[in-house]
């Protein structure tokens, strides 16, 4: 299986990012650049990061993520309503804990076992922010038990 990071913003203000395999440092930098572009759109949004098949990021990638979070903390606080992190690997959960220990996320987040749970959480966050139409589109598109 090849390494990849894909983005699905077809139901904006929902952003779904999916990681697969061993991601290179170059791919990781591209991911961070795309993430910044979404933040700079100026729209409130929620994110679901599906890291179910991601191999644990390298030390360099974890360090770069922590730096990126620090650099863009204010923008994240303003634009990102929350992030659902789909993580099934205990090793990846540990790596995430290490990152968040040094640089906590500036916005609400939840770690979930599957995409369906992440989508439900994301729709609720949108609804709580007054974006009921967007939340309804997500629920309609994915059904009562999205996944």
Backbone bond lengths (Angstrom), bond angles and torsions (degrees), N, CA, C in turn:
res aa  C-N    CA-C-N  psi(-1)  N-CA   C-N-CA  omega(-1)  CA-C   N-CA-C  phi
1 X - - - 1.450 - - 1.525 108.59 -
2 X 1.330 118.08 129.76 1.449 122.21 178.82 1.513 111.65 -77.65
3 X 1.306 114.43 157.22 1.463 120.46 178.46 1.521 109.23 -82.99
4 X 1.326 115.80 139.05 1.457 118.94 178.09 1.517 110.70 -159.86
5 X 1.319 113.58 158.13 1.456 122.64 170.74 1.519 105.30 -130.70
6 X 1.333 117.01 121.73 1.463 120.32 179.26 1.523 109.57 -117.35
7 X 1.307 114.89 153.94 1.460 122.53 -179.74 1.523 108.49 -124.49
8 X 1.329 115.96 135.38 1.460 121.19 175.35 1.526 107.69 -127.69
9 X 1.326 115.85 108.59 1.461 121.08 177.81 1.529 110.92 -114.77
10 X 1.332 116.36 22.72 1.466 121.34 -176.79 1.525 112.45 -65.17
11 X 1.315 118.72 -20.21 1.467 122.00 176.63 1.529 110.62 -114.53
12 X 1.329 115.41 38.09 1.465 121.17 179.36 1.517 110.18 -49.25
13 X 1.290 118.87 131.21 1.451 132.40 23.76 1.541 115.34 -93.71
14 X 1.322 116.55 33.05 1.464 121.77 171.05 1.525 107.82 -104.78
15 X 1.314 116.43 128.08 1.458 121.92 174.90 1.525 107.77 -117.03
16 X 1.328 115.82 122.69 1.458 120.81 176.39 1.529 107.24 -111.83
17 X 1.320 115.83 121.50 1.464 121.98 176.88 1.513 107.49 -113.54
18 X 1.341 116.04 134.65 1.471 120.87 -179.60 1.516 110.07 -123.76
19 X 1.310 114.79 130.29 1.461 122.32 178.26 1.519 108.59 -107.08
20 X 1.337 116.36 140.68 1.462 121.31 175.34 1.511 109.27 -139.26
21 X 1.320 116.12 132.08 1.453 121.80 170.93 1.509 115.09 74.76
22 X 1.321 114.78 -163.64 1.456 123.30 -179.61 1.528 107.33 -85.74
23 X 1.306 116.34 106.49 1.459 122.41 -175.79 1.529 108.82 -85.52
24 X 1.320 116.81 133.05 1.462 121.17 178.87 1.529 110.23 -73.41
25 X 1.322 115.39 163.33 1.467 119.58 176.92 1.522 110.53 -61.78
26 X 1.330 117.27 -35.98 1.468 121.14 178.15 1.529 110.38 -64.55
27 X 1.328 117.33 -44.77 1.467 120.64 177.48 1.528 110.38 -62.55
28 X 1.309 116.69 -38.74 1.462 120.06 -179.70 1.528 110.58 -65.46
29 X 1.334 117.38 -41.10 1.465 120.71 176.92 1.531 110.60 -62.97
30 X 1.332 116.69 -39.01 1.466 120.09 176.83 1.527 110.68 -63.30
31 X 1.330 116.41 -39.55 1.458 120.96 176.40 1.533 110.42 -59.84
32 X 1.326 117.02 -46.35 1.463 120.46 179.61 1.527 111.24 -63.69
33 X 1.334 117.36 -38.79 1.475 120.93 177.58 1.523 111.46 -64.26
34 X 1.334 116.40 -43.49 1.476 119.72 177.77 1.526 110.24 -63.85
35 X 1.341 116.00 -41.24 1.461 119.64 177.85 1.515 111.85 -58.55
36 X 1.317 116.94 -41.85 1.458 120.86 178.17 1.527 110.82 -65.28
37 X 1.312 117.41 -39.07 1.467 120.71 178.55 1.531 110.56 -61.29
38 X 1.334 117.15 -40.68 1.469 119.59 177.24 1.521 110.75 -64.79
39 X 1.321 117.63 -41.94 1.466 120.43 178.64 1.528 110.94 -61.19
40 X 1.299 116.20 -37.15 1.475 120.98 -176.09 1.524 113.37 -78.66
41 X 1.325 118.37 -4.54 1.475 120.31 176.49 1.526 111.37 -61.63
42 X 1.316 115.95 -28.95 1.454 120.09 -179.68 1.514 113.85 89.94
43 X 1.339 118.17 4.25 1.461 122.35 179.40 1.525 109.99 -99.44
44 X 1.313 115.43 145.92 1.457 119.30 168.67 1.522 107.44 -71.00
45 X 1.329 116.80 140.43 1.463 119.67 179.23 1.522 110.73 -156.20
46 X 1.322 114.79 168.55 1.466 122.23 174.35 1.525 107.73 -121.05
47 X 1.314 113.96 157.00 1.451 119.75 -176.83 1.522 110.44 -129.54
48 X 1.319 115.34 139.47 1.463 122.23 170.57 1.522 105.82 -119.11
49 X 1.330 116.58 116.56 1.461 121.88 178.25 1.511 108.02 -104.07
50 X 1.318 115.42 111.03 1.463 121.32 179.81 1.526 108.27 -91.91
51 X 1.321 115.44 100.89 1.453 121.45 -179.62 1.526 110.72 -109.57
52 X 1.333 115.71 27.46 1.451 120.92 -176.38 1.512 114.93 -62.12
53 X 1.329 118.15 -30.21 1.462 120.30 -178.89 1.530 111.44 -121.00
54 X 1.320 116.73 24.14 1.459 121.64 176.86 1.518 109.15 -86.00
55 X 1.312 115.61 135.44 1.454 120.50 171.56 1.531 106.96 -78.84
56 X 1.312 117.79 148.19 1.465 122.22 -176.73 1.528 109.78 -49.83
57 X 1.340 116.87 129.40 1.469 120.37 179.28 1.535 110.88 -60.73
58 X 1.327 114.67 154.06 1.457 120.17 177.99 1.529 110.27 -70.30
59 X 1.318 115.32 167.15 1.464 120.69 176.68 1.528 109.77 -58.45
60 X 1.326 116.19 -42.93 1.467 121.08 179.48 1.530 110.32 -60.81
61 X 1.332 117.38 -43.41 1.463 120.91 -179.93 1.523 111.24 -66.72
62 X 1.311 117.21 -39.83 1.474 119.75 178.36 1.522 110.51 -65.23
63 X 1.324 116.52 -41.01 1.463 120.54 178.21 1.525 110.54 -65.14
64 X 1.315 116.24 -42.75 1.467 120.89 179.92 1.522 110.97 -63.98
65 X 1.346 116.65 -38.96 1.464 120.67 177.38 1.528 110.64 -62.04
66 X 1.326 116.73 -43.99 1.463 120.56 179.26 1.529 110.92 -62.19
67 X 1.326 117.06 -42.29 1.472 121.16 177.34 1.520 110.82 -62.52
68 X 1.328 116.19 -44.21 1.467 121.87 -178.75 1.528 110.09 -62.34
69 X 1.331 116.45 -43.25 1.469 120.33 178.49 1.520 110.99 -60.34
70 X 1.312 117.25 -42.24 1.458 121.38 178.78 1.528 111.04 -64.24
71 X 1.312 115.59 -45.40 1.458 120.90 -177.34 1.526 112.80 -64.99
72 X 1.331 117.62 -34.01 1.464 120.83 -173.48 1.530 113.26 -114.49
73 X 1.307 115.96 20.85 1.468 121.39 -177.19 1.523 112.66 -57.31
74 X 1.310 117.55 -47.14 1.471 120.45 -177.80 1.530 111.05 -63.44
75 X 1.319 116.95 -43.46 1.464 120.81 179.77 1.524 110.76 -64.51
76 X 1.321 116.99 -40.10 1.469 120.39 176.88 1.526 110.40 -62.32
77 X 1.310 116.76 -43.16 1.460 120.84 -179.47 1.530 110.92 -61.37
78 X 1.334 116.37 -35.81 1.466 121.36 -178.02 1.528 113.00 -77.33
79 X 1.330 118.21 -40.62 1.462 121.53 -168.29 1.521 115.15 -104.53
80 X 1.317 117.98 -33.51 1.456 121.81 -172.19 1.526 110.14 -93.94
81 X 1.318 115.98 112.75 1.465 121.40 -178.39 1.524 112.38 -72.83
82 X 1.303 116.90 -21.77 1.451 120.61 179.20 1.511 110.95 164.95
83 X 1.318 113.94 166.24 1.451 120.54 -176.67 1.521 109.29 -138.84
84 X 1.325 115.74 126.78 1.463 121.68 173.60 1.524 106.96 -100.41
85 X 1.311 115.98 122.45 1.455 122.35 -178.04 1.521 108.68 -104.14
86 X 1.317 116.57 112.01 1.465 121.58 179.79 1.524 106.72 -89.11
87 X 1.331 115.40 106.62 1.458 120.97 -176.71 1.522 108.68 -133.81
88 X 1.311 115.63 119.41 1.466 120.39 179.27 1.523 111.80 -104.68
89 X 1.312 117.61 -19.61 1.466 122.23 -177.22 1.525 111.59 -84.57
90 X 1.326 117.77 126.95 1.463 119.79 176.26 1.535 111.51 -62.64
91 X 1.330 117.32 -32.56 1.460 120.49 179.08 1.525 111.02 -67.07
92 X 1.324 116.14 -40.76 1.451 120.37 178.78 1.531 110.88 -68.57
93 X 1.313 116.68 -37.41 1.469 120.06 175.26 1.523 110.43 -59.61
94 X 1.328 116.47 -40.29 1.463 121.47 178.52 1.528 110.70 -65.15
95 X 1.333 116.80 -44.13 1.465 120.60 178.51 1.528 110.66 -61.74
96 X 1.324 116.64 -42.44 1.460 120.71 178.24 1.522 110.59 -62.97
97 X 1.315 116.88 -42.30 1.466 120.33 178.01 1.525 110.85 -58.28
98 X 1.335 116.09 -39.67 1.467 119.91 179.31 1.524 110.86 -64.03
99 X 1.335 116.98 -44.36 1.469 120.64 178.89 1.527 110.04 -62.31
100 X 1.328 116.09 -48.55 1.466 120.30 -175.43 1.519 112.55 -70.79
101 X 1.325 116.68 -20.83 1.464 119.62 175.69 1.530 109.92 -65.95
102 X 1.329 116.05 -41.65 1.463 120.60 -178.35 1.516 112.35 -86.11
103 X 1.320 116.81 -30.33 1.461 120.29 -178.55 1.516 109.28 -143.78
104 X 1.354 117.25 87.45 1.469 119.62 178.87 1.525 111.17 -62.87
105 X 1.316 115.61 150.11 1.463 120.24 175.80 1.521 109.26 -66.44
106 X 1.321 117.38 141.49 1.465 120.54 -178.67 1.523 113.36 -83.36
107 X 1.316 116.92 2.30 1.464 120.70 -177.67 1.528 108.58 -135.32
108 X 1.328 116.68 165.71 1.467 119.14 -179.77 1.521 112.05 -60.21
109 X 1.319 115.56 145.18 1.461 120.61 175.51 1.518 109.09 -149.71
110 X 1.317 113.84 161.99 1.455 120.80 177.27 1.524 107.12 -143.20
111 X 1.307 116.48 143.33 1.462 121.54 173.81 1.521 106.35 -102.69
112 X 1.343 115.64 123.93 1.461 121.06 -175.54 1.524 110.07 -125.97
113 X 1.341 115.77 165.24 1.461 122.27 -177.37 1.523 113.80 -87.30
114 X 1.355 117.42 -23.01 1.467 118.61 -177.85 1.527 110.82 -149.47
115 X 1.320 114.61 163.73 1.461 121.54 -177.13 1.525 111.38 -61.65
116 X 1.327 117.27 -39.09 1.465 120.63 -178.62 1.526 110.86 -56.95
117 X 1.305 116.41 -45.25 1.468 120.29 178.65 1.528 110.70 -64.56
118 X 1.314 116.81 -39.01 1.459 120.90 177.51 1.516 112.60 -64.40
119 X 1.337 116.73 -40.33 1.460 120.60 178.76 1.524 111.72 -66.47
120 X 1.322 117.11 -40.50 1.469 119.78 176.70 1.522 110.39 -60.91
121 X 1.334 116.63 -44.93 1.460 120.96 179.59 1.529 110.46 -62.22
122 X 1.350 116.64 -44.05 1.462 121.46 -179.64 1.533 111.47 -61.81
123 X 1.323 116.82 -43.45 1.463 120.34 178.93 1.525 110.72 -62.40
124 X 1.303 116.90 -39.77 1.472 120.78 177.84 1.523 110.84 -64.00
125 X 1.341 117.41 -41.89 1.471 120.84 178.71 1.532 110.12 -61.43
126 X 1.330 117.25 -42.45 1.464 120.33 178.85 1.520 110.68 -63.05
127 X 1.318 115.90 -44.48 1.461 120.28 179.59 1.530 111.08 -60.65
128 X 1.334 116.41 -44.03 1.464 120.96 179.37 1.523 112.30 -62.65
129 X 1.329 116.84 -26.28 1.463 121.74 179.37 1.526 112.16 -88.88
130 X 1.338 116.88 5.02 1.453 120.48 179.08 1.517 113.97 87.13
131 X 1.309 117.48 11.38 1.464 121.24 179.73 1.527 109.83 -102.79
132 X 1.317 114.87 58.18 1.467 121.48 -175.67 1.519 113.18 -63.44
133 X 1.334 117.58 -35.87 1.463 119.82 178.79 1.525 110.68 -61.85
134 X 1.325 116.64 -44.77 1.463 120.79 179.12 1.524 110.45 -63.66
135 X 1.313 116.89 -43.21 1.467 120.98 178.61 1.524 110.06 -61.06
136 X 1.321 116.94 -41.53 1.455 121.45 178.89 1.521 112.41 -64.33
137 X 1.349 116.65 -39.72 1.472 120.33 177.60 1.530 111.01 -62.24
138 X 1.313 116.65 -39.75 1.469 120.47 179.36 1.527 109.58 -65.21
139 X 1.313 116.26 -46.77 1.472 119.91 -179.58 1.533 111.01 -64.23
140 X 1.316 116.28 -39.17 1.470 120.29 179.06 1.537 110.53 -66.22
141 X 1.320 115.98 -43.84 1.464 121.04 -177.50 1.524 112.78 -66.72
142 X 1.320 116.55 -42.81 1.459 120.38 -175.55 1.525 113.37 -96.73
143 X 1.318 116.86 -8.54 1.464 119.62 -179.98 1.515 111.62 82.42
144 X 1.337 116.51 177.46 1.449 119.87 -175.79 1.526 112.91 -66.50
145 X 1.332 116.99 -23.83 1.466 121.16 179.11 1.522 108.21 -127.94
146 X 1.376 115.95 74.55 1.459 119.89 -173.89 1.527 112.09 -62.96
147 X 1.308 114.76 158.28 1.462 118.68 176.48 1.488 113.44 175.87
